[in-house]
Amino acid sequence: MIEKPMIAEYLCNHQANSIRNSLLKDNDFISKYDLRPTAVITLGGKVHLNQNALFAAVRRLLNKKEAVPIPDVDGNKHTLSLEQGHIYFESSSKEIKARIDNFLILSPDREERIENLRKFIADIGPMSPDLSGMIIEAEKGELSYEQLDKLLHQVSNGVASLQNRLKNAFNTEQATLDKLIPSSLTYYDYFCGPNPGNTDPEEYLGSVLPNYRKELIQRNIVEGLDVCLQGALRDDLMPGAWMVDYSDDELWDSLEACDPFRDPFALLGALDIVLYRQKDERFGSFTEKALTTLVNDEFFRNDGIDVYELLPMLAFSHLAVNIDFRAVHHIALPQVVWQLSFKLATIRRLFYLQMDQVLLMQKSINRGVVQYDVGANPVDLFDKLGHAKRWCLEF
């Protein structure tokens, strides 16, 4: 049986624009039929479609296996078609033709629906709500509008989407402060780790955050490991012990995909992993190369920039971002304190490595695992990490 709100919304969307707009401003009408504002999906930068209307049209298309009309919010009629297993949207002017295969998750065919849903969730990435329950629901039947809305929200506002937009902004020289600071607080929960609230800092850093990062690796080994390498800033956040159950080949491929030689902190995290794998020649060579790179006076990126010289400026920008975030978003003081303390701790720990981690490297060298001499004192390695380290410690 079709629900009353869906019928009301459908009929409302087929009225002349003036009538439709009046109805949607009428609180009595909205309340009577339980109408809720729905998102608008824009295709080709020009055509704006009511999200639920698009869902309904795609479902008709996949059931009928023939082209169906789809109105935009302005009343213009466009076309959805199915060609060789792909869904196409074509504008009324023929100016826009876009393939929208993500909507195959609406398929009435169980196997096709589940297969495309798995791809959809994989594209969203591990830094998101746990969406695995939707696969179970999809095995039972078609997904609800609420579930579909949740998925599309992650596509447009999730961590992966926001980071892709930021990369594009940099590539097109359109990066601004607004684009650098996502407006959604949930972004920070999924990227940095769960909001600690009133949790004791040591408990959070020693238990809550490691558990979250392990979960990221379990969801997607490459993307999860990449986040762990970026945040391997103290001994209990080092990922080596978390990776012991993975095969050498799987771990090697994942490390290469993460490119840990891009900065010293990712490289230190990777070094913690490979020290568990010294029987494999590849990891032994990696260890020697990593230590050689870390003790150099410079750490050059592919573009020729010395990371050791760059980091003091990045430390200042971290502070500026947090302060601006507080001013713009008016978030509660406890959360501001957490964000500032998190960033300050990050800055200090960028170079202030846990001494037992350095000692572990030294022990490995002394056992002959790594044929590289950094001197009798393990602090030598610590002291050779550049000018930014000393600046951060003084700060």
Secondary structure, 3 states (H helix, E strand, C coil): CCCHHHHHHHHHHCCCHHHHHHHHCCHHHHHHCCCCCCCEEEECCCEEEEHHHHHHHHHHHHHHCCCEEEECCCCCEEEEEEECCEEEEECCCCCCEEECHHHHHHCCCHHHHHHHHHHHHHHHCCCCCCCHHHHHHHHHCCCCHHHHHHHHHHHHHCHHHHHHHHHHHHHCCCCCHHHHCCCCHHHHHHHCCCCCCCCCHHHHHHHHHHHHHHHHHHHCHHHHHHHHHHCCCCHHHCCHHHHCCCCHHHHHHHHHHHCHHHCHHHHHHHHHHHCCCCCCHHHHHHHHHHHHHHHCCCCECCCCCEHHHHHHHHHHHHHHHHHHHHHHHCCCHHHHHHHHHHHHHHHHHHHCCCHHHHHHHHHHHHCCCCCCCCCCCCHHHHHCCCHHHHHHHHC
